[in-house]
Amino acid sequence: MLSSGLTLIFSMMGVLNFAHASFYMVGAYIAYTLTGVLGFWLALLVAPLAVGALGALFETTALRRVHKFGHVPELLITFGLSYVVLELVQLIWGRTPVPFSPPELLQGPAFTIVQSPSSGFSMVWGAASEALCQGAQCSRFPMTRAFMMVVALAMLVSLWLLLTRTRIGLVIQAALTHPEAVESLGHNVPRVFMLVFGSGCALAGLAGVIGGITFVTEPAMAAVVGSIIFVVVVVGGMGSLAGAFVASLLIGLLQTLPLTVDASIADAINRLAGAGTVGDGTPGWPLLRITLAQAAPILPYLLLVLMLIFRPKGLLGTRES
């Protein structure tokens, strides 16, 4: 969800928004405040609009003024904005997490996978009964994560249809490559860029509302996801929505599947060449003894480095730089 907004801004405007995760955090905090007044479902609609308005205001008053100087000033001003937003959030809502709970409809599991020695695998919608889980292994999938997946897919499809199947999408894409021609046809190009930037921030705000009830709403939430969304965007291909979708699945698998493997390179060598082949005195032992589960957090960033070396345009990207 976050990557689609960042990809939208980069693909349409060529701006790498370093403060994108900050808009995600602001969306969560605004929704938390509005939930106490309007309820969660109205806050789910209003908070992204408010974040989109803030993004449009920032584009109009600050980003537009440095756009003509190139990408480095754009990157620096969004970098500075991320710190300003962080300090403001801490001043308004404090430095500790806030109790932003999901509504009753999104509480509990969406489905339960039951692994029974006698009947094998089965799936039960909602929570499986205690009687069914006795003597079996039950894995519950939270409703909030299922809701997140549905919204993310709907967001991606809607965005793709908007950009490729509507007149508005054609105007937006043409405004990036041929701004003079678009302006001569009567379209306000600066306003188009403002709407694109605001829409990308609104998508980040929507992700923040759902992320706020799924994870912990705290000032550090932007830093937690900020680095990984850049990995997703670069691996998928700068400016490619389909690439962002594929890369988000790939990075998700890369972060979770290795956690189940508690084995190291040393274990593999000892198993193939015989026990005791490598041990404490072997050169490079501190590196050889690291298990795959321990290395899981750095694997996405290792993939990022490899992608930049061997395929800089990403999996489905078209830009070389």
Stockholm file with secondary structure:
# STOCKHOLM 1.0

chainA/1-321         MLSSGLTLIFSMMGVLNFAHASFYMVGAYIAYTLTGVLGFWLALLVAPLAVGALGALFETTALRRVHKFGHVPELLITFGLSYVVLELVQLIWGRTPVPFSPPELLQGPAFTIVQSPSSGFSMVWGAASEALCQGAQCSRFPMTRAFMMVVALAMLVSLWLLLTRTRIGLVIQAALTHPEAVESLGHNVPRVFMLVFGSGCALAGLAGVIGGITFVTEPAMAAVVGSIIFVVVVVGGMGSLAGAFVASLLIGLLQTLPLTVDASIADAINRLAGAGTVGDGTPGWPLLRITLAQAAPILPYLLLVLMLIFRPKGLLGTRES
#=GR chainA/1-321 SS CHHHHHHHHHHHHCCCCTTHHHHHHHHHHHHHHHHHHHCHHHHHHHHHHHHHHHHHHHIIIIIHHHGGGCHHHHHHHHHHHHHHHHHHHHHHHCSSCBCCCCCGGGCSEEEEEEEETTTEEEEEESCCCHHHHTTSEEEEEEHHHHHHHHHHHHHHHHHHHHHHHSHHHHHHHHHHHCHHHHHHTTCCHHHHHHHHHHHHHHHHHHHHHHHHHHSCBSTTHHHHHHHHHHHHHHHHCTTCHHHHHHHHHHHHHHHHGGGGCCCBHHHHHHHHHCTTSSCTTSTTHHHHTCBHHHHGGGHHHHHHHHHHHHCTTCSSCCCCC
#=GC SS_cons         CHHHHHHHHHHHHCCCCTTHHHHHHHHHHHHHHHHHHHCHHHHHHHHHHHHHHHHHHHIIIIIHHHGGGCHHHHHHHHHHHHHHHHHHHHHHHCSSCBCCCCCGGGCSEEEEEEEETTTEEEEEESCCCHHHHTTSEEEEEEHHHHHHHHHHHHHHHHHHHHHHHSHHHHHHHHHHHCHHHHHHTTCCHHHHHHHHHHHHHHHHHHHHHHHHHHSCBSTTHHHHHHHHHHHHHHHHCTTCHHHHHHHHHHHHHHHHGGGGCCCBHHHHHHHHHCTTSSCTTSTTHHHHTCBHHHHGGGHHHHHHHHHHHHCTTCSSCCCCC
//
